[in-house]
Amino acid sequence: MQVKSIHCKRVEVEEAKAGQAVCFSIKSLVKKETLKRNHFRKGMILIDKDATPQPIFDFEAEVVILYNATTIKKNYQAVVHCGVIRQAAKVVDMSCHDGVSMRSGDKGIIKFRFMYRPEFLKEGTTVLFREGRTRGLGVVSRVIAPDKVSRAQAGINRVD
């Protein structure tokens, strides 16, 4: 591979450091290997071949509900925006003042589960979730590593 350019927050930069979210413009040096757009998606990470990253389905976030016309309860589904990640997630559990539901202005801890595929997520990342006119904002407080059974069901197997 040849890196043609690096962009950080839509600005071209000379280098990227570990932990940064950047965009690479790459070119294959092997003519037989063509890079196609469908080989890549937002949220993919570039890591060392010896690293053992943990993509996760479940995470907890300390949130505040900015606006909600009704109530947020268990099994509520919304689109989660976290850095470059944009995916539907379901409320698995919540701890708030009444332990059952949250309304506008309420604060609490919500456990989310991504609906379609695991993502690479770090603690301390800002998270926004929305559904219709409902908006919630918070910070990822804990990522929950999948156990072996759920990893097998999700098709997450390390191939070297």
C-alpha positions as CSV (number, residue, x, y, z in Angstrom):
1,M,0.0,0.0,0.0
2,Q,1.0,3.6,-0.6
3,V,-0.5,6.3,1.6
4,K,-1.2,9.3,-0.8
5,S,-2.6,11.7,1.8
6,I,-3.8,11.8,5.4
7,H,-6.7,14.0,6.6
8,C,-7.6,14.8,10.2
9,K,-11.0,16.6,10.6
10,R,-11.0,17.4,6.9
11,V,-7.6,19.1,7.1
12,E,-4.5,17.6,5.4
13,V,-1.8,16.6,7.8
14,E,1.7,15.2,7.4
15,E,1.4,12.4,10.0
16,A,-1.0,10.5,12.2
17,K,-0.4,9.3,15.8
18,A,-1.8,6.2,17.5
19,G,-5.3,6.8,18.8
20,Q,-6.2,9.5,16.2
21,A,-9.2,9.3,14.0
22,V,-8.0,10.1,10.5
23,C,-8.8,9.4,6.8
24,F,-6.2,7.8,4.6
25,S,-6.1,8.0,0.8
26,I,-4.4,4.8,-0.2
27,K,-3.2,3.2,-3.4
28,S,-2.3,-0.5,-4.0
29,L,1.2,-1.1,-5.2
30,V,0.2,-4.5,-6.7
31,K,-1.6,-3.9,-10.0
32,K,-3.5,-7.2,-9.7
33,E,-5.1,-6.1,-6.4
34,T,-7.6,-3.4,-7.1
35,L,-9.0,-1.5,-4.1
36,K,-12.8,-1.1,-4.3
37,R,-15.0,1.2,-2.4
38,N,-17.1,-1.7,-1.0
39,H,-14.0,-3.2,0.7
40,F,-14.1,-0.3,3.2
41,R,-16.6,1.4,5.5
42,K,-16.5,4.1,8.1
43,G,-15.2,3.1,11.4
44,M,-12.6,0.6,10.2
45,I,-9.3,0.8,12.1
46,L,-5.7,0.4,11.1
47,I,-3.8,-1.7,13.6
48,D,-0.6,-3.7,14.0
49,K,-0.8,-7.3,12.8
50,D,0.1,-8.5,16.3
51,A,-2.6,-6.5,18.0
52,T,-5.7,-8.2,19.4
53,P,-8.5,-5.6,19.3
54,Q,-11.9,-6.3,20.8
55,P,-14.8,-5.2,18.7
56,I,-17.8,-4.8,21.0
57,F,-21.6,-5.0,20.8
58,D,-22.4,-3.7,24.3
59,F,-21.4,-0.5,26.0
60,E,-22.6,1.8,28.8
61,A,-22.9,5.5,28.6
62,E,-23.7,8.3,31.1
63,V,-26.4,10.3,29.2
64,V,-28.7,13.2,29.5
65,I,-31.9,13.3,27.5
66,L,-32.0,16.6,25.7
67,Y,-35.5,16.2,24.2
68,N,-38.0,13.4,24.2
69,A,-41.7,13.6,23.6
70,T,-42.5,10.2,25.4
71,T,-40.3,8.0,27.6
72,I,-37.2,5.9,26.9
73,K,-37.5,2.4,28.3
74,K,-35.8,-1.0,27.8
75,N,-35.8,-2.2,24.1
76,Y,-35.9,1.4,22.9
77,Q,-34.0,1.7,19.6
78,A,-32.1,4.8,18.3
79,V,-29.3,5.6,15.9
80,V,-26.1,6.1,17.9
81,H,-23.4,8.6,16.6
82,C,-20.0,8.1,18.2
83,G,-17.1,9.5,16.2
84,V,-17.4,7.9,12.8
85,I,-19.7,5.2,14.0
86,R,-23.3,5.5,13.0
87,Q,-25.4,2.5,13.8
88,A,-28.8,1.5,15.3
89,A,-28.5,0.4,18.9
90,K,-31.0,-0.9,21.4
91,V,-31.4,0.0,25.1
92,V,-30.6,-3.2,27.0
93,D,-30.7,-1.8,30.5
94,M,-30.8,1.5,32.3
95,S,-30.2,3.0,35.7
96,C,-31.9,6.3,36.4
97,H,-33.9,8.0,39.1
98,D,-36.9,5.6,38.8
99,G,-35.1,2.7,37.3
100,V,-37.7,2.1,34.5
101,S,-37.9,5.1,32.1
102,M,-36.3,8.4,31.2
103,R,-37.8,11.7,30.0
104,S,-36.5,15.0,28.8
105,G,-33.8,16.4,31.2
106,D,-33.2,13.1,33.0
107,K,-29.7,11.8,33.6
108,G,-28.6,8.2,34.0
109,I,-26.6,5.3,32.7
110,I,-27.9,3.4,29.7
111,K,-26.5,0.1,28.4
112,F,-26.7,0.0,24.6
113,R,-26.3,-3.0,22.2
114,F,-25.4,-2.4,18.6
115,M,-27.9,-4.0,16.3
116,Y,-26.0,-5.1,13.2
117,R,-22.2,-5.5,13.7
118,P,-19.6,-5.0,16.5
119,E,-17.7,-1.7,16.5
120,F,-14.3,-0.5,18.0
121,L,-15.2,1.9,20.7
122,K,-13.2,3.5,23.5
123,E,-14.2,4.7,26.9
124,G,-14.5,8.5,27.2
125,T,-15.9,8.9,23.6
126,T,-18.8,11.3,23.2
127,V,-22.0,9.6,22.1
128,L,-25.2,11.1,20.6
129,F,-28.3,9.1,20.0
130,R,-31.4,10.2,18.1
131,E,-34.7,8.8,16.9
132,G,-37.3,11.1,15.4
133,R,-37.1,14.3,17.4
134,T,-35.6,12.5,20.4
135,R,-32.0,13.5,21.3
136,G,-29.6,12.3,24.0
137,L,-26.0,13.2,24.6
138,G,-23.4,11.5,26.8
139,V,-20.0,9.8,27.3
140,V,-19.1,6.2,27.0
141,S,-18.3,5.1,30.5
142,R,-17.7,1.4,29.9
143,V,-17.2,-1.0,27.0
144,I,-18.3,-4.6,27.7
145,A,-16.1,-7.2,26.1
146,P,-18.1,-10.1,24.5
147,D,-17.8,-13.6,25.8
148,K,-16.8,-16.5,23.6
149,V,-20.4,-17.6,22.9
150,S,-21.5,-14.2,21.7
151,R,-18.3,-13.7,19.7
152,A,-19.0,-17.0,17.9
153,Q,-22.7,-16.0,17.2
154,A,-21.5,-12.7,15.8
155,G,-18.9,-14.3,13.6
156,I,-16.0,-12.6,15.3
157,N,-13.1,-15.0,14.9
158,R,-9.5,-13.9,14.6
159,V,-8.0,-15.2,11.3
160,D,-4.2,-14.8,10.9
